[in-house]
């Protein structure tokens, strides 16, 4: 039986199913991509935001594929992981269908994930019923999240859901009854929208700084089904809108006031058929045009405009610093001085900058109602300052320093927000301190309640720790939606949380939520998300033994002497996200809610209670922030860290060192016949160099195969307008490599073998940078089979860099080109660049030529062994700031002839007296001759070029053949290339063969 065959895997007799061509990668990708979209997301992902979470169905498939033999039935595999029957929706919501014959086999397997993140891989390993699953993380914040995802649901089951809901309600009820909360917030208001206002250096009056005047711009179908807003290049969106609302300013007695324009109400229509231009700031409805005010702040250019005197605000007097930065720094310094009692509230309010409430938002019958804020609303904001003064010095106020070197990801530092409490207005801080104290009190009451019910003190403590952890996570989720670095997201969710941009941005329209309101991200709604997430986890997790450990992946000291059958993990991708510094946003609040406060030598201090190992060191000292303790141990390329801590290595070299140490450690913890499976996603050659150096060169492992698996959301906010990588390369590593081989031989074999892979990926819908990186993964599996590559310049400073840039990237490019039919004449670097730019880079609407962003241009130049400066001098590309424009036949003209004539003009190529320097010149000349001349005259011109430059002619024909068959029908060069091929083949049968050397 097939099940019996499976037990031979660990003896090394058989390969694994994931290494087999039978592995159903297409089905895995289809369901993984669906899971990353809103409707398919696992419920527990909504408990709190984390930056990278791999789709569960993908992780499940990878684990099962790494366990089963290579001759396993694809249909049985799909039934096992729930990819069958076809059309199944969100298969991750059902546990794997592990039949008895496999259950016993799986129960003997030990799996390790040393970079466990939010736990997708270990969770799915537990659902498959593996014998032991170990999840490791370096950072305390992620460690806490992993406990909540993997450990507590299995340990305590459904009763946990009930008690989290009960004690969450207890906290919100106490908060609702708090007299100070009642005094500071209006009962019927759910959200306040505020901004920073500054004292204009020209007129001396206060002007708000508004980055976005929109409140709601919700589009969708007339049935009420929402759809994501889609705009063209000019920012125009036409269609049905469920809600159009914005702010507009007016002046009264030298003060800027706010009016609300709620268009649906103004014209008494539930749905509006409108044309909205966000770039121009206009709305057209029923022939009437409305103007939306333009932002009066541009932080990138460091300019602002006073709404009162209309003057531009730049530098502050003789200071070189932008006035707005200087003013906000002054406010933040004055706020702390005021809270310490050094200046009065009146002094604080005289600062050149301060926060201001602009709009009140109510929720009525499930809909948002916008109202201008009043003076009373702002007075309540400042009352909170006096109340914080009374408790200043309370250890529940997060005074910890934000990592000073992280300005690339924590922009508010530049504006004086250098301590965590400064990311919140006074009322928010006061509210969070109250929630922290209530959570702490709830933990104590839960423990006492369980002791009274008969649990031992240790059991009661562990249970109280579990419930309190979820309450603390709800608070962590709430603070990211309720701070001075949130923003209005008018098209969908209304509130964009503070971590939505792969960092903490400096925003100008911020949101203050009423914690007990029923709105996205409130503490109340966060508790609901916890409940739903827990329900999912309790139903999903089996009794599979698991451990969650705080450890360093470069040494895994807590696992010394242990060996694992499988190591499946998602290591850091070079400079992807600075988790240590950013997740301090959560850490400072989790630490407080899960610790105690006691008087030590007359001073109140945080002391250990729950998860002491996460917040206090082995000597009992508080771990103030993660960045101070763990930054240099996190595997990441971060120039700021290196400089701050005085490391002599470059940031890239330090990253490569740490990554290599982790791979050597993983190899030492892996059984000899085990598999190491890594997720990896990056476009930079440096990142792939680091991976090869770590896994192949230092850990002496080889990649047996690699799969491109959808892991990222195609609708990611961070990807809009930028190069977008929607998938990861899942590489399967084994210990040991073969002997030696000539580098040129393995290059040739790699191109030959991976051309089919490139073709298959294209048929599966891969395109652009995703296609390039997908094929790159396959190429890696060819080169890493061997320990020594004869011909590699091992004496150079970086032989792995040489391998990646001179062989692996070019092999990838050539394999892709061949998949399009680029065979016959060998293409020069310029020809290869032009071809790949044409077939890999899409053209956006209204663009007249393809535009390559900086990253794409670099990838293609390395892959084609070309130089961007040379390509510019050859008029293949034109540089426009950070972008590169391909000088191809222009789109949007009346006909193909005009398109090619325009290309010849911009490339300075004369069809009458051509100066031919490269095959692309020949291609464009032939395209012009084919469409402008009779066939016989065309053949004469073509024959002249063939005699004059035979090699370039052969290249040009290869280009024409590929472009004629591969370009989209709307591309003018498709028709031009077809005209060339038709003209060459029209004279007589076999004529084309005379022109193309095979």
N, C-alpha and C positions, 0 to 999 in steps of 0.2 A: 504494500500500500504506500501511497505517496507520503502519508504522515510518518511512516517508519523511516523513510529515506531522510527526512528532516533531521533526525538525531545524528546523522553523520556529518552535519555541518561543522560542528565544533572540532571534529578531528581533521578538518581541512580537506576532506575528500571531495566536497562539492563547493562550487561557487555559490553566491547568494543570489536570490531573485532580483535584488536591486542592481546587481551587476549584469543581469541578463537583458537581452533585447526584448524579452517578453514583458518586462516591467511596464505597466500601462501609464506611462508618463502623461499622455494626453488627458486621460480621465483625472489623474491627480491634479493636473494644472487647472482643468475646468472647474473642479469643485473648490480648489484652493482659492482661485480668483474670486469665486462667488462668496466665499466666506469672508474675504476682506471688505466686501461691500456692506453697507449699513444693515440691510435686512438679514444677512447671513451671519453676522458677528456673534460669537459666543457671549452669553449673558454676563459671564464673570469679567469679561474685558471692560465692562462699563463700571466696575467697582471703583477703578481709579485708572488714570491714564499712565501708560508706559510707552516708551518710544518705539520699540521693536517687539512685535509679537508675531510669531510665526503661525500660519493657519494650522489649526488642529488636525484637519483631515490630511494635510501634507505631512505633518510630523508623524501621524499614525501610519501613513503609507510608507514613509521612510523607515520607521522602526520595524514594521512587519516585513518589509522587503529585505531588510538587513538580517532578519532572522531565518527566513524561509529559503529552501534550496532553489538553485537556478532553474530547475525543471518543474517548479510548482505551476499549477494551472492558473493562468491569468484570470479566468472566470471565478475560480474559487478564491483567489486573492481579492478580487473586487467584492465578492460577497463577504469576505472576512472583514474588510475595512469599511464596508458600507458604500462602496462606489457602484453598487448594483442594487436594484434595477436601474436602468437608465432613467433620467429625469428626476431622480431623488433630490429633494431640496434639503440643504443644510445637513448633510450626513453626519457631521460632527455631533449633532444633538442626540444621536443614538450610539450606544456603546458598541464596540466591535463585536462581531458575531464569531466568537472564538469557540470552535467545536471541541468536544472533550478530548479528541486525539491530540489536539494542539495545546490544550490548556496545561497538561502535565509538562510538555516540552518547554513551553514558555516559562513555567514556574521555576525552571532551573537556571534561568538567564539573569545575570546581573548587569545593570546599565548605569552608566555615569554620565551626567551632564555637568561639566565644570564651569560653564558659563550659562547658568540656567535661566537668567532673565525673569520673565513673567511666567515661566513654567510650562510652555506648550509641550515641549519634548518629554519631560518627566511625567506630566499629567497623562499624556497618551500612552506612555510606557506602563503606567499604573492601570489604565483602562484595559490594556492588552493582557494584564495579569502576570507581568514579569516577576521573577523571584525576589528581586530587590532593586529599588530605584533610588539613586543618590543624586540629589540636586545641590550644587555648590554655587555660592555667590560670595563676592568680596565685600559688597556694600551692605551696610545694615538696613538701609531702606528696602532694597530688593529682598533681602533675607526675610524681613517682616512680611512682605507681600507673598513670598513663596510659602511661608508658614500658613498664611490665610488661604492660599490656593490648594496646596498639596496635603498639608498635615491635619489641620483642624476638621475639615469636612469628613475625612475618613475616621478620625478619632472620636468625634462626638455626634455625627449624623444629624438627623432632622431636628432634634431638640435645640440644636444650635440656632437654627433659623428662627424658631419661636422666641428664644431668649434675646437674640440680637434685635428682633423687632420690638420686643417688650421694653428692653432697656434703652433702645433708641428713642422710643416714645417717651420714656421717663425723662431723658435728657431734653427733648424738645418741649415737653410740658413744663419742666422747670425753667427753661429759657423763656418760654412764652409768658410765664408768670412773673418773671424778673421785673421789678419796678423800673430799673434803669433802661431795660430794653423797651418797655412800654413808653418811657419818657422820650427816648431817642428816635424811635421809629413810628411812623403813622401806621395804624393797624391795617388799613386797606391798601397800602402800597407794597408791591412785591420787589420792585427793582428801582434803583436810582441810577441815572446816567449822568456822569460828571466829566469834567475836563480840567486841565490846568489853565489857570489864567495868570497873565503876567502884567506887571506895571509897565506900560509902554515908555521907553526912554525918550520918546519924542513929545507925546502929549501928557504924560504923567498919569493917564487913566488906565484902568485894568481892562484888558482884552482877553477873552477866552481863546485858546488855541484848539481849533477843531480840525481834525484830520479826516473826518468823514461825517457829513451832515445827514446821511441816510439813517433811518430807523427801521424801515421794513421795505424789502423789495422782493416779495415772494411770488415767484412765477409757478405756473403749473397748468395742467389740463383742466378743461371746464368741468370735468367730473369731480374735481377736488383732489385728484391724485397729484401729489407734489413731485416735481422733477428738479434736478439740479439746474441752476441757471447756466445758460450757455450763451456766450457773447462772441461776436466776430472780432476781427483784429481791431476794429474801430470802437469796440466797446458797445456795440449796438445789440439790443435784445428786443425782438418784437414778438408779441403774442399776448396770451391771457395772463393777467396778474391777479393774485388773490389779495395782495396788499401792497400799496404804495404809500409810504409815509416818510417824511423827512422834517428836519429842523430848518428854520430860517431865522436870521438875526434881525433885530430892530434896535433903534437907539432911543432911550428915554432919559432925560436929565443927565446925560453924560455917561450912562450905563448901558451895556449891551444886554438886551433881553432876548428871550427865545420864544418864537411862535412855532406851533406844530401844524404842518400841512398833512392831513390824513385824507388822501385823495378819494379812497373808496367811500368814506363818509361824506366828503364834500360833494360828490356827485351822486350819492345814494345808490351805489352799485356794489354788489358783493364781489363781482369779478369785472375787471377792466381790460379791454383790448387796447394795448398801448405799445408805443415804441419808445424804448428807454435807451439813451446814450449816456453811459456812465462816464466816459472820457470827456465829453462836452458838457455834461451836467444838464441834460434836458429830458423832459418827458412830454410826449405828444399824445393827446387823447382827444378824440372827436374834433380834430383840426385845431385844437388849442394847445399852445406850447407853455410848459412850466419850466422855470429855471431853478435848478438846485444849486445852492451856493458852492463855490469852489473851496477846497481846503485852504486855510490861511497859515499852514505850517508845513514846511518841507525839511525834515530833519537831515536828510541826506545832503541837501545843499546848504544846510544851516541858515535857513531864512524863515522869517515869519512876517505876517502882515497885521498891523493893528486894524481892527474892525471899526475903530472910531476915527482915526486920523488918516488911515490908509497908507501910512508910511511903512517901509520895509525895515525890519528889525534884524540886524546882523551882529557885528561885534559890539562888545560893551565898552564904549569909549576907547581908551588906549589899549585896552586888553585885547589880546589875540583870540580870546575865547568867545564863543557865541554867547550873546546876551542871555538867551533862553537857558542854556546850560548853567551859566553863572547864577541866574536867578533861582533856578530849582535847587542848586547846591546850597544857596543861602537859606532857602526855606527849610531844607532838611536839617541843616545845622541849627537853625533857630528853633525848629520843632523840638529837637533834643534839649536845647538850652531851656526852652519853656517847660518841658516835662521835668527837668531837673530843678526847676524853680529859679533859674538864673534870670529869666526875662518873663514878662507878663504875657497873657494871651493877646492883649492889645498890641504888644510889641511884635508878636508872631504874625498877627494879621496885617502888619505893615510891611511884611516881607515883599520882595519884588515878584514873588510867585507864590501861589497857593492853590489847593484844589477847590473846585466849585461844583455844586450840584446844578445841573441844567434841566433835567427832565425827570418826572416821576412816572412810573409805569405800574398800572394796576392790571390784574387778571380778572376779567369779567366774562363769565360763561365760556371760559376756555380761550378767550381772545385777549390780546394786549390792548390796553387803552393808554395813550400817551397824553401827559399833561405837562405844561411848563412848571418847573420848580419855583418855589416861593422863597422869600427871605427867611421864612420860618424854617424851611428845610435846611438851609445853610447854617442857621443858628444852632440847630440840633447837632449838626456835624461838629461844630466847635465846642458844644457842651461836653462832648466826649473827651476833649483834651483835658478839661479840668478834672474829669473823673479818672483819667489815666494818671494825672499828676499825683492823685491821692494814693495810687498803688505803684508808683514808679519804684523800680527796684525789685518788683515781684519777679521771681525766676521764670514765670510763665510768659513773660514778654520776650520774644526772641531777639536778643541784642547781638547775636553772633554775626561776625563779619562775613560778607559774601566774598568769595574768592576774588581777590583784586585783579588777577591777571585774565579774567574770563570775559573781557569786554566784547569779544567776538560773539559770545553767546548770551551774555548778561548785560545788555546795553544800558539798563538803568543805572549801572555803576557810574557812567559818565555824567549823570545828572544828580549825583550826591546820594543815590540810594545804595549806600555801601553796607548797610546792615539789614537783616531780613525784615525787621519790623517796619522799615521804611517803605516797603512795597505795599503797604496797606494804609488807608486813611485812619484817623483816630477812632472812628466808630467801629470800623472793621476789627481793629486790634482789640478793642475792649470786648467785643462780642466773642472773638476767638478765645481770649483768655477765659471768659466765662464758660465756653464749651469745654475747654481743656479741663477746668476744675470739675465740671459736671461729669465728664467721662471718668476722671480719676475717682470721684466719689462713687460712681456707678460700679467701678471695678471692686471697690472695697465692699459695697453692699452685696454684690453678686457672690463674692467669696464667703461672706458671713452667711448668706442664704443657703449656699450649698453645704456648708458645715452643719447648719441646722437640719438639713435634709438627710444627713448621715454620711456625707462624703468625708474622707480623710482630709486633713489640712492640705496635704500635697495635691490631692485630686481636686479639691475646691479651688486651690490656687491656679492650677493648670486650666480649669474650666473658665475661671474669671479672666485669666490671661487671654483665652481665645475670644470670648465675647467682647472684651475691652479692645482687643486688637482690631476687630471689625468696626467698632465705633470710632477708633482713631483713624482708620483708613477712610471712613466716611468724612471725617474732618479734613484729611489730606486732600480728598477729592473736592471738597467744598472750597478750600482756600484758593485752588487754582482757578476757580470761577468767580472769585470774590476778592479782587485786589486791584491795585492801580495799574496793572499791566495787562488787564483784560481789554477787550474791545467789542464793539458792536459788529455782529456778523448778520447783515440784513437779509440775506437770501435764504437762509435755512434755519439755523439753530438760535439766532438772535444774539447769543453770547458766545464769543470766541475766547476760550480759556487762555490762561497766561502761558501755557507751554505748547500752544498750537503751532508755533513756528520753529520747531526744533531748537528752541532756546527761549529766553525771556526777552521780548522786544520792548522797546520804549514806545508806549501807545499814548494817544492824546484823548481819545474818548473811552473812558473806562467805565466799568459796571460795578455798582455796589448792590449786592443782593441782600434782602432780608432773609436771614438764615432759615427761618421757619416757614418761608413762603413755598408754594408749590411751583417752582420754576427750575429750569435746567440748572444743575450744579448747586442748588441750595443744599443745606445740611439735611433737610427733610427729604429732598429728592435723592440725595446721595445715599441715605439710609435705605430707600426703596431699591436702589441699584445694588446695594449690598445684599439685600434679601433675595432679589432675583438671581444674582450671581451665586449666592450660597445654595439656592435650590438647584441650580444647574450642577454645581460641583458635588453636592451630596448625592445626586442621582447618577453622577458619572463615575466617581472614584470607587474603585473596588477595594478589597482588603489587601492589595499588594503592599508588602512592607516598603517603607520609604524613609529616607533621612534627608533633612534639610540642614546644610552645614554652612557656617561662615568659614571661608577658607580662601587661600590665594591660589589661583590656577597655575601659577608658575612653580609651585612646590607641592601643593596638596598634602601638607603635613598631616592633616587629620585623617588621611587615607593611606598613610605609610604602610607598606606591606600588603595592601589589598590589590587584587587584580580583577578586571572586569571583562566580560564577554563582548560588550558593546560600549563604545563611548560615542555618543551622538551629541553634537553641540553646535552653537552658533557663536563663534569667537568674534571679537571686535574687528571692525573693518577699517582699520587705520584711524581716520579722523572723523568718524561718523557722528557720534554724539558724546559730549563730555559728561557721562552719567554721574560721575562723582560730584562735580560742581552743581549741575542742574538739579539733581535729586535732593540736594540740601534744602531745596524749596519744601519738600515733604519732611525731610529728616528733622528739622527744627521743631515741627509740630508733633510728629510721631513720638519723638523723644519725650516731650513734655506730657503728652496724654498717657504715655505708658510708663512713666516714672513717678516717683513720689516727691514731695517737698517737705523738707525738714529743716529745723534750725540747727546750724552748725556754727559753734562759737559766736552765737548771737546774730548770725546772718542766715536768712532763708536760702536754701540751695536745693537743686535737684538731686535726688538720691535714687538708687536703683530700686526697681520693683519688678515690672514685667520685662522680659527680654533684656535682662541686665547685660548679657554678653554682647548685645548690639550697641548699647549706649554707654557702657563703662568698660574700661580696660581691666586687665587681670589684677591691677592694684586698687580697683575701685574708683579710679579717677574718671570723671565725665569726659566722653569723647565730644568735644565741643562742636565740631563740624566734620563732615566726611572728607572735605578737601584737605584739611590740615593733616589728617591721619592716613588717608588712602590714596590721595591723588597720584603719588609716584608709583603706586603698586597697580593702578588700573592700566590695562594694556590699551594704549591709545596714543596717537600722535598729537601732541598738544604743546605747541611752542611756548605758550604762556607758562605752563607748568615748569618746563625745563628751565626757563630763565628765572622764575620765582624761587625755585629750590636749588638753583646753582649747579645743575647737572651739566657736565662738560660735553656730553654727546649731543648731536643734533636730535631734534624731536623724532625724525624718521628713524635714525639709528637706534634710539632708545626703544621705540615701538618695536622694531625688528628684533631687538635683543629680548624683550619681554615675551613677544609672540613665540620666538624660538624656545625660550625656557618653558613655556606652557606646552608646546608640542613635544618636547623631550620628556616632560613630566607625564603627559598623556600616554606617550609610547611606553613609558615604564610602568604605567598602571593598566596597560592593555595586555590581555593574554596573547600568546604568540600567534594563535589562530583567530584572534578577534578582529573586529572591524572598527576603525575610527571613521566617523561620518561627520563632515563639517559643512555648515552653511557659510557662504561667503558671497558678498555682493559689493562690487566696486568697479569703477571705470578706469581708475588710475593704474598705470603700469607699476608705480611704486607699491601699491597695495598687493598686486599679484606677485611682485618680486619678494615682498615680505612673506607671503604665504609659502612660496616655493622654498625660500631660504629656511623657513621654520620647519616645514613638514618634510621636504625632500632632502635638502642639503644637510640640515642639522639632526633631524629626528630619524633620517634614513628610512623614510616610508615612501611608498609609491601610490599614485592614484590609479586605481584599476578602471574606473569609469566615472563619469560626472553627468548630472542631470540639471537642466534649468527648470526650476520649480517656482511657480508664482508665489511670492511671499509678501509683496508690498501692494498697497492700495493704489490703483491707477488714478484715483481721484484725490490723492494726497495733496493737502494744501501746500506742503513744502515743495511739491514738484511742479506746481503750476508755473508755466512760463520758463521752466528750466529743463535740462536734460533729465529724462525720467527712466530709472531702472526699476522695473516692476517685479523682478524676480531675483532669486539667489542661485548661485551654483552650488549644488549639493555634491560634494566630492567624496568618493569612497576610497579610503586609504587602507593599505595593508602594510604590515611590517616587511622589510627586506626589499631589495631591488635586484635587478639582473646585473650582468657584468657591464661591458662597455660597448659602445657603438659609435660609428661615425655620425657626427652631428648633421651633416648634409643628408645622410641616408634617413635618419629619423625625421628630418624636416620633410623630405619628399613623401615618406610614408604617412606622416601626419596630414599633409595636404590631401593626399589621395583618399585616406580613410575618412577624413572629416568633411570632405565635400558633400558626401551623402548626408551626413548629419546636418550640415547647413541647409541642404535642400529639404530635409524632413522638418527642420525647425521653421523654415519659411512656410511650408504647407500647413504647419500648425498655427500660423498666424504671428510668428515672431518677426519683428522688424526693427530697424534702427539699431540703437545701442543695445537693446535687449538681444537682438540676433547676434551681434558681435560678441557680447559677453557669453552667450549660450554656446557658441562655437568655440570660444576661447577655453571654456571648461573641458570640452572634448579634446582640444589640442593638448592641454596639460596632461591628460591621461596618456598621451603618446610619449611625451618627453620624459616623464617621471618614472618610466619603467626601468630606466637604466641608471646605474650608479655613476658611471663616467661617460661623458659625451666628448668624444675625441674631436678636437677642433674648437672647443670652447676656450676662450682666452682666460684661463684660470689665473694667469699672472696679473691681469688687470685689477684695478681697485675693487670692482664689483662684478664678478663673473655672472652672478645671477641676474643683475641688471642687464648685462650684455645678452644673456639668454632670452630674457623677456622682450627686450626692445628690438633685437636683431633677428630673432628667430620665432618666438611664440606669437607675438603680435602680427608679424608679416605672414606667418603660416595661417593664422586666423583669417586675415584679409584675403589671402590667395584662395583658401578653401571656400570662402563665401563667393568670391568672384567666379570660381569654377562652378559653383552650384547654379549660377545664372547662365552658364554656358560659355564662359570666357576661357576657351581652350584654343589651341593653335599657336599663334604667335605669342611670345612672352611679352607681357605688358610692362612698360616702363613705369617708374614711380608716379609720374604725373598722370599717365593714362589710368593707372589703377586708382589713384585718388579721385579722379573725375568720375570714373565708373561707380565706385562705391558711394561717393557723395550723391550721385544720381539715384541709385537704387535703395540706399539705406536712409537717406534724410528726406522726410516729408516736407511738403510746402504748405504753409498755412494760408488760409484765405486772404486774399488781397495782396499777398507777397508776389512780386513780379519775378523773383528768382529765389532759389533755395538759400536759406540762411543757416549757417552752421554756428552753433554756440562754441565757446572756447574749448570746452571739454571734447565735444565731438570732433572738432578740427584737429585737436592734438591726437586723439585716438586714431583717426584716419591717417594722419601724417606719419605716425610711428608705424602703423600697420602696413603702410605702403612704402615705407623707407624713403619718404619724401620730406622736404623741409618747407615749412610754411612761408618763409621768406622767399625761397626759390619759386614756390607756386604763385606768390604775389608778383614777382618779377616776370613770370611767364604768362601773366594774365589769366591764370586758371581761377584764382580767387581774388577778391577785393576786400580789404579790411575796413570794417566799420566799428570803431571802438573795440569792444571785446568780441564782436561777432565777425564772421567771415562770410562773404556773399559769393556764391558760385557763379562764375560768368558763363552761364548757359543761355540758350535761346530763350528770349523773354516770354513770359506768360502774359495773357490778357490782351495781346494785339489782335488785329483783325484776321490775320492768316499766318501760316507757317513761314511764308517767305519773309514777311516783316520780322518775324521772330528771329530767324537766322541772320538776317541783315543787321538787326540790332546787335546780336552777339558778335558778329564780325567787327562792327564798329567799336564796341567797348573793349574788344580784345586787340584792336589795332591791326587787324588782319585784312589785307586787300585781296579780293578775289581775282583781280586782274593781274597784279604783280605780287603774288604771295611770297612771303619769307617764311618758309616752313622750318620750324624748330622742333616740333614734337607731333605725336600722333593726334592729339586733340585738335591741332591746327588742321591736319589732313581731314579729320572727321568733319569739322565745321565747313571746310571748303567743299568737300564732297556733298554735304547736305545742301549747300547753296547751289552748287552746280546741278544737282539732281532735280531741284524744284524750279530752277531758273532757265535751264537749257534743254534743248531737245536731246533725246537719248543718245544719238550718234555723237553730238558735240560733247555731251557728258562723258561718253566713253573715251573720247580723245583726251579730254582734260584729265580723266582718271588715269589713263595710260601714261600720260606725261609724269604725273606724280609717282606712279608705281616705278617707272624707270629711274626717276630722279632720287627717290627715297623709298626703296622697296621695303625695308624693315618697318618704317613708320606707316607705310601704306597697309601692311599686314595688320599692324596694331589697330589702325583706324577701322578696318573691316571687322575685327573682333568686337570693338566697341559698338559699331553700328548694329551688328547682329544681336548683341545682348540688349541694347537699348530699344531696338525695334520690337523685341518680344517681352521685355520686362517692365517698361515704364507704364504708368497709368495712362489711360486713353486721353485724358485731358492735357497731358504734358505735350507741348508742341514738338519736342524732339523725338517723340515716339513716331510721329508721322514722317518727320524728316529722315530718320534713320531707315524707316520702311521704304521711303522713296529711293534711298541709296541702294538698299538691297534689291529692290525691284529692278532698278536700272542696271545693276551689275549682272543680274540673272536673266535679263530680257533678251539679250542679243542672240544667244544660242544655248542649248543645253550644255551644262558643264562649264559655262563661262566663268561662274563664280570661283570654281576651283583654280582657274588660271590666275586669279587675283589674290587668292589666299594660300599661303604656303602652309602645308599641314606638317 
